[in-house]
Amino acid sequence: MMEQWISVDTHYTRSINLERDTNSKDVLQAYLPTTRAFLMLEKVTHTFGKKTCPRSWSLIGSYGSGKSSFANFLSHLLAKEDDNRAVANDVLTKANAELFQKIQSVQKPKGHLIILLTGSPESLTQSLVHAMFQASETFFGQSHQITKKLLLATKNKQTARDIMAFFKELQTAVIQEKGSGILLIIDELGKFLEYEARHSSSNDIYLLQSIAEFAAQESDANLLFLVLMHQGFEQYAKGFGESLRNEWQKIQGRFESVSFLESAEQTLRIIAAAFHNQFNQNDAQLVTNQAEKIATVLDVQNALPKGLDIVTASELFAQCYPLHPLALLILPVLCQKVAQNERTLFSYLGSIEAHGFKDSLQQLKSVGEWILPCEIFDYFIQNQPLATLDHATNRRWIEVISALERLGDCENHHQQLLKTVGLFNIIGSQSGFKASKELLELCLPTVSQVENSLEFLTQKSLLQFRRYNSEYRIWEGSDFDLESALEEEL
């Protein structure tokens, strides 16, 4: 019954491929510009009209954090006038009219020559030649001289010096065509770097340095250079000798590193924008009242994300109904720690698997019931392979599973509370959550169920109450955290 009033736009469930999705209008229309996207656009527009200045950036963020979606959006904002550029302009105008005006002030009808490349385990040099040819063919046409030269170049092995000569020719041709400039985006650069680490003779590191230096030079058609990575350059140089590591660090210095992870508040706004609720006035007021009550408790417990006040939090919680506010706050942190960020988050919201959002939605009988944090635990255990390399996080998962096995068959609310405490233990230190009685009382249908379960689980030695910080923890035989103490000493 509830699903007829609630729907979720799950456009983030599919990963974006720059080359495959470049002509997809649906991907563009669904894009939600974020704070990080605005930050990057500000950096790009800041270089407009400047003579000599750095124009190379490395966007660093884990899988599914929205880097490729942003790069696709940027490529259409700066491309030639067509339907996709109009869609991108419309999206940005609604989100940030001031930024749109900055881009429009320098953008010409012909736009930028757009070179898109996705990383693969092969030489960057050869792959880039093919990408430059495709971009030239789109921008200038098949009959243009530079397009013909690049087509010939794809059939022969090229050097870094050859590539730089082609960039100069492309720049001259763009000026002659009255274009705005050149935009080069390399997604998943790490795959090229991993290849370079195994085949140092390919000299791709020198090519990256040369392109970044070329981008900083003054021209009437400046080159903007953007690379997308999961970790910094230095991480790919591990195991090298000191001289090689120094060379890679020099490359890092040619790029301005930009972290592409959204704040908790921004992630909540992205989720809220994807929810569509159609309640009557009485039902809407019921949800609003419950959201305000929960937000007030969270504020008292210092569990609201930084930058969120009670009023704003209440509005976001109500927009994301029926996802319980604590489940809503847990999800982004959990996705960052053990999965693929926003992509996994929206996979949950679109999932028809057991304990996925749609499955849980079907279990709700009336407005005012919530999808609780314990159901998030069930979804991740059953449907998401844990991708984390963090030993402490893995250990926490194992502790919770072990406690559930020791609990065995019992009343359902005992299992629900144990799962909830386990989730708080797993993500608490990162999000500011702790399994206090006040927060736990929000996570089951009634306070009496929480009190009954806390007493039962404590007597069973499955939970321990730590008086020094008023928190319940999964009990593993000691309240001394050896690993944390060792890490602090080190």
Secondary structure by P-SEA (a helix, b strand, c coil): cccccccccccccbbbbcccccccaaaaaaccccaaaaaaaaaaaaaccccccccbbbbbbcccccaaaaaaaaaaaaccccaaaaaaaaaaaaccaaaaaaaaacccccccbbbbbbbccccaaaaaaaaaaaaaaaacccccaaaaaaaaaaaccccaaaaaaaaaaaaaaaaaacccbbbbbbccaaaaaaaaaaccccaaaaaaaaaaaaaaccccbbbbbbbbbccccccccccccaaaaaaaaaaaaacccccccccaaaaaaaaaaabbbbbcaaaaaaaaaaaaaaaaaaaaaccccccccaaaaaaaaaaaccccaaaaaaaaaaaacccccaaaaaaaaaccccccaaaaaaacccccccccaaaaaaaaacccccccccaaaaaaaaaaaaaaaaaccccaaaaaaaaaaaaaaaccccccccccaaaaaaccccaaaaaaaaaaaaaaccccccccccccccccccccaaaaaaaaac
